[in-house]
Amino acid sequence: MSDVTGVRYNAAAEEPILVIEEVRRSFGGLLAVAVEDLNVAWHQITALIGPNGAGKTTLFNVLTGFDRAGEGSWRFDGVDVAGWPAYRIARDGMVRTFQLTKALAGMTVLDNMLLGAPAQQGEHLSVAPLRFVWRTRERAVRARALALLENFGLIDKRDDLAATLSGGQRKLLDMARALMAEPKLVMLDEPMAGVNPALVQSLLEHIRRLRDDGRTVMFIEHDMDVVMSISDRVICMAEGRVIADGAPGEVVTNQALIDAYLGQRRGRTAS
């Protein structure tokens, strides 16, 4: 079933969009992730917070197929995707961005967008000479790319090389390109990191719009002002484990979170 944006979703919502069970990832003798039981609800913005080294990005990497868990399982939209390669998970609707942007610097902004679209028939050697087969799809992909660039305020940059964009503009490009795949779950790894304050509000509005358009968002963030302003739910990790989980107003009063994260950050601020 789809909503007006074309996003397929589980209307009955028999279970959360993402269900994680006993996932562990170790590096040598270091247990980086040990998540026993965690889920992500449909159509919400979920923030994942915690001190550096808590295992947040490692968990993202495992769930999206960029790393392999030592054990455990996770279901995405009711399907067990543990062990799937990253491209297959992305095609199924779980798409992520990275803390360090992955724009292809030597290509134009528009070409970066076009690369993000799935199911392009013209990419297959046997079909490429048959323009009449893939021309309609190519036009649709280009129209979607231009519409997203307009939406993200990058339309005037469409013919510029991605290398010429500012750090904040590259973050916008990463997010816009991720939407070319029409994902159900968008996972953002520190989307505000290194972004000019003038663009932070723009990024926040785009994240809210993802939820309002029927998508689900999970993001890693250190700025608690950002977390508190847009999150429906906050999950805190420390030493690879989930130590707090709940609504923003509830989580910030959790003593385990204060001891492991907020207290640590306040201490750095005071020093």
N, C-alpha and C positions, 0 to 999 in steps of 0.2 A: 504494500500500500504506500502511497506517496502523499505528501502535503503539497501545498501550492508552489513550493520552491522546487519540487521534483525530488526531494529527499525521501528515499524509502525508509519507512520506520515500522516498528512493531506496534501496531495499533492496540493490540490486547495487552501489551506490556506484561507478558507472563513473568518475565524476569528483567532485571536491569540490563542496559545495553552492554555492560562489561562486568563480568563476574570472575574474580581472581581467587584461586584456591591453592594454598600452600606452595607459593612460588618462591624458590630460592636460587640465588646466584652467588657464587663464590669466586674469588680471585686468589688462587693459592690457598693460604690459610685464613684469608679474610672473607667473612660472610658479609657481602655487600647488600643483599636483599633477602629478607625473610618475612614475606607477607603471607599471613595465614589465611585470612578471609576478608575480602574487600570487594566492593562493587561500586559501579558508577551508574547513577540514575539517568534515564532518558531526559533530554531537553532541559538540562541544568548546566550551570557553570560550576565546575568543581576545581578548587585550587589545591595544589599539592605543595606543601611548604616543609621547611626543616633546615637545619644547619648544613653547611657545606659537608659533603661526604656522607649525607644521610641515606643515599641510595636512590634519590628521586629520578635522576636522569638514567641511571642503570635500569630502574623499573620501566621507564618509558622505552628504553632500547629493547628490553626483553619483550614487552607487550607488542611492539610494532615490528618485531622480526629482525632488528638490527643487532641483536645479541641473543644468545641461547641460555635459557634457564637450566640449572642443574637438575631441577625437579619442579613439579607442580603443573597446574593447568589453568587455562583461562578461556572463557567463552565470550565471543563477540556477537551480539545479536542472535544469541542462542546456538552459535556454531563454535565448536572447539577449534581454535586456531593456533594452539600451542605447537611450535615447531614449524609453522608456515614461514616461507621466506617473506621479506619485507614487501616485495612488489605485489605478492598475492594478498597480503593483509590490506595493503593500500587499495587494491582493486575492490576488495570486499567492503570498503567504506571507512576504515580507520586510517586517517592520514595525519602525519605529524610534521612539525617544523623543528628546527634545531636552534640552540642558543647562538651558535655561529652560523650566520646566514649561508645558504647554499646556492645563491644566485650564480648563474654561469656568466662570469664577468665579461667574456668576449662576445656574448650574444646580446641582441637587443632585448629590451624589456618585454616587448610583444612576443618575441621568439621564446623567451623563458616561459611565458604563460602558455604558449601553444604546446610546449613540451609536457606540460602538466596534464593534458587531456588524455583520457584513456580511450581505448577502442577506436583508434584511427586506422581505418582500413588501408589508407595509402601507404602506411609504413610496411606493409607486407609486399615482398618482392613480386609475388605472383599477381598481385592486384594493382601495383603501382602504375603500370602502363595503361590501365583501364580507368581513365579519369572520370568517366561517367558514373563509375561505381562509387567513388569516394568523394566526388565534388560536393554533394549536398552536405555530407558530414563535415568536410573541411570548412564550408561556409558557416555552419552552425558553431563549430569550435572557435573560429575567428570572432564571430559575433559575441560569443560568451566571454572570450578573453577581453575584448574591447569594453564590454559592459562592466566587467569586474574592475578593469583599470580605471574606468570612469568612477565607479563606486568607491574605489580606494584612493582617488585623487592622483592617479599616476598616468592619466590618459595623455597628458602633454609630454610624458617621458617615453611613450611607446616605441619610438624609433631611436632612443638613446641607448648606448651600451649600458648594461647593468653595472659595470665598473664605475660609472659616473654618478651613481646614486649615493646619497648619504646613508649612514647606518640605519636611520629610522625608515628611510624609503625602502631600503632592502628588506627590513622587517615586514613592511606593508606588502612588498612584492612576494615574499615567502608565503604570507598568509593568503594573498589573492591567488597565487599559483596552486596552493593546496586545495582551494575551492574549485579549481578546474575539474577535479576528480569527483565533485558532488558528494563529499563524504557525509557520513552519518555522525561520526565522532572525529572532532578536530583536536589534536593534542599539540599544545604549544609549549616549547621549552624556553622559559624565560623570555617571553615576547617583548618585555620592556627593557631588557638589559642593553645598556649602551645607547638608548634612544634619547634624543633631544627632548627635554620637557615639553616643548611645543607640539611634539607629535604623540606624546603619551595619551592625551585625551582622545585623539583620533583613533589610536589603537584600541583604547577601552571601548569606544563607541562601536567599533567593528566587532569586537568580541561579544558585546551585548546583542548586536544585530544577528550574529550567528545563532545565538540561543533563540531570539525572537523569530527567526526564520525556520525554526524547527530542528536545528542541529544541537548536538551535545558537545560541550567544550570541557576539556580538562587541561589545566595549565600549571606549570611550575613557576613560582614567583617568590622573590625575597622581600619585595616592598609590601609591607603589611597594609599601608594605605590603599594600594591597588587591590589587594586581596579582599579587604573589608568592603570596598566600594562596589565590586561587581560579582562576588561569589555567592552562590546559593548554598554552598557546602565547602568546608575546609577539612583537608586531611593532612595531618602532620606526621612526618617520618623522622626517626632518629636511629642511627646505627642499623639501618636497614629495615626497621620495624615500624609499624603504624602505632603511634602512641596517643593520638587524639583524632577524633572524627565527629563532625557535627556541623550545625549552623555556625556562621562566623561569630555571632555574639556569644555562643556557648563555648566555642573552642578556645577563645582568647582568655577565658577564666580557668581553663584546665591546668591544674598544677603541673602535670607532667610536661605539657607544652611550655609553660612558663620556665620551668627548670632547664629544659633541654634546648630551647630556642629563643623565646622572647627575653628571658633573663640574660642569656648570652649576648643578644644583640644590644640590650640596654646597657650592659656592662661595657661593650665596645664604644657605645655612644658617649658614655660618661668619662671614659678614659682619655 
